[in-house]
Amino acid sequence: NSVIDRLETAQFLADDGDPDAWQQAVAQAVSELRAGDAIEAARNEARTFLRRAEESLHALPDNVYRHSMHGLCEYVVQRTQ
């Protein structure tokens, strides 16, 4: 079963009066995410987007607005760590 299938099944069970099914399915999905490499892969992809954004920002004038956009990019990546 895929994660989506398990979550959908748990949602149906929760709707039918078994709220623990949903909580258990979510806890299992979170545990699997943490055990795998999906989170690190997402972080690496975010870093790639940050580098691309930084390269694109170089075309703009060197001013407070460009620095603010750069800071926002860094914040988003750091917040996920």
Buried (B, 14 or more C-beta within 10 A) or exposed (E): EEEEEBBEBBEEBBEEEEEEBBEBBEEBBEEEEEEEEEEEEEEEEBEEEBEEBBEEBEEEEEEEEBEEBBEEBEEEBEEEE
